[in-house]
Amino acid sequence: MLDPRQKIAIYAEATMGLINAKMAEGIIRYGRNPVTCVIDSHAAGKRVGELCRMESDIPIVAALDDAIEMGAEVLVLGTAPSGGRVPAEWMSVLWHAVGAGMCIVNGLHDPLNDVLGQDLKPGQWIWDIRTPVGELPDIATARAATLDNTRVLMIGTDMAIGKMTAGLEIWQSLQQMGQDAAFLATGQIGVSITGTGIPLDAYRVDHAAGAVERMVMENGGHDFLIIEGQGSLLHPGSTANLPLMRGSCCNAMVLVHRAGMDKLDTSGDIVIPPLRDVIELNEMTAGANGALTPSKVVGIALNTRDLAPDAADAAIAATAAETGLPVTDPVRYDARPLAEAIIAHRG
């Protein structure tokens, strides 16, 4: 487990400010640890705020040695290459980090303990987030449908568009409003930020929905559960939505979409249908034709990070008019309209 007092450095070689560095951005925005620097030789000398839409003066340095000199104790792999595998060219950096006494947070599929673990010294560790811990869960049986709470699943029109970020913002807004709410992490970024949750895509298909169900049941005493979403029903390479829906028996959803996006960013020329059709698709699938708990999309989190303020306002207004739902960019503005919609849905 990552001690929040440990100083970290984030490895985001050649990706800081790009979509592949979403783990780096997530940890900087929501993590508890002091961040000494980001390592990216292509952007060395700049500050995080110059590349990302956030107020941050964290320096970007060229090499691991720079981070070590700045007192970094933990190296966090902050970028996800295509396929989620550890690139061979990273291994020299990782060996160097272990040799220098650093701990490593690894959110990729390849377990680094298998390769580097034998060289760890006392007190030194590698956290392979995508390695499930504990006993395998039972097959899901829709137990979550028996809970008397609101289970909000974050869904999206594509991968990597801000489902986790929007969920965290909604969770924080609910807490600020005095509501009993919990955020349930299902991916490496959410788990690394909160220290709890499950690495959903590391479970075999037969056990994935059961892992979600077990986590939801363990947190069933909270009035509101904000469940981190993964992937999209529209994406041909995404398998995570069904176990999330089945395991959580979600009775509310928030749709996340990037303003102006009409095709999937991560899969060729696949066209995104009108949002009303996307909403209907997700509601029908989550309800499984009545076999599970009926679920409604209660609001839309619109990612407007690439738009100027006036264009963002116009996009939010247009999306609200198209769908008839509350719409906001919870990062640029405030998640409260979505939190209020969730509370109203609970009744």
Buried (B, 14 or more C-beta within 10 A) or exposed (E): EBEEEBBBBBBBBEBBBBBBBBBBBBBBBBBBBBBBBBBBEEBBEBBBEEBBEEEBEBBBBBBBEBBBEEEBBBBBBBBBBEEEEBEEEBEEBBEBBBEBEBBBBBBBBBBBBEBBBEEBEEEBBBBBBBBBEEEEBEEBEBBBBEBEBBBBBBBBBBBBBBBBBBBBBBBBBBBEEEBEBBBBBBBBBBBBBBEBBBBBBBBEEEBBBBBBBBBBBEBBEBBBBBBBBBBBBBBEEBBBBBBBBBBBBBBBBBBBBBBEBEEBBBBEEEEBEEBEEBBEBBBEBBBBEEEBBEBBBBBBBBBBBEBEEEEBBBBBEEBBEEBEBBBBBBBBBEBBBBBBBBBEBBE
